[in-house]
Amino acid sequence: MQVGFYDDFAERLAAKVRKMKVGNGFEPGADTGPLISQRLSPGSKNISAMPWPRGGSAACFRTDRPDGGTMEMKVARGNFGPVASLFKFSTEEAVFEMANNTEFGLASYFYSKDVSKIFRVPEALEYGMVGINTGLIH
């Protein structure tokens, strides 16, 4: 991983998230709805109410772990709320192991300008659909 890329990306993402307006998706000015359904609300509320270290919050949480997090964290094991989990890695193999170590497998997404990765990464991900350089797949 490029040195400093994680920290820069995490800071930029947190800054963007803090500016987002969560509300009814049909209302003008709303950037995102809170959840896809009311049934999922308790799980997402539990994540946002977790005791985050360093005075952080779910929208801008930064872990003190040197690897950026662990797959044992609830937020990494299956959350269908509007949550972005960031994990540090040093090799592609480590990323594939983390990404494929889940009971879910509907969809995954990745972004790259490297054409060789665009062909290599989807083959290594064990998901029904892989979005490449997009958040919209069907």
Secondary structure, 3 states (H helix, E strand, C coil): CCCCHHHHHHHHHHHHHHHCCECCCCCCCCCECCCCCHHHHHHHHHHHCCCCHHHCCCCCCCCCCCCCCCCCCHHHCCCCCCCCCCCCCCCHHHHHHHHHCCCCCCEEEECCCCHHHHHHHHHHCCCCEEEECCCCCC
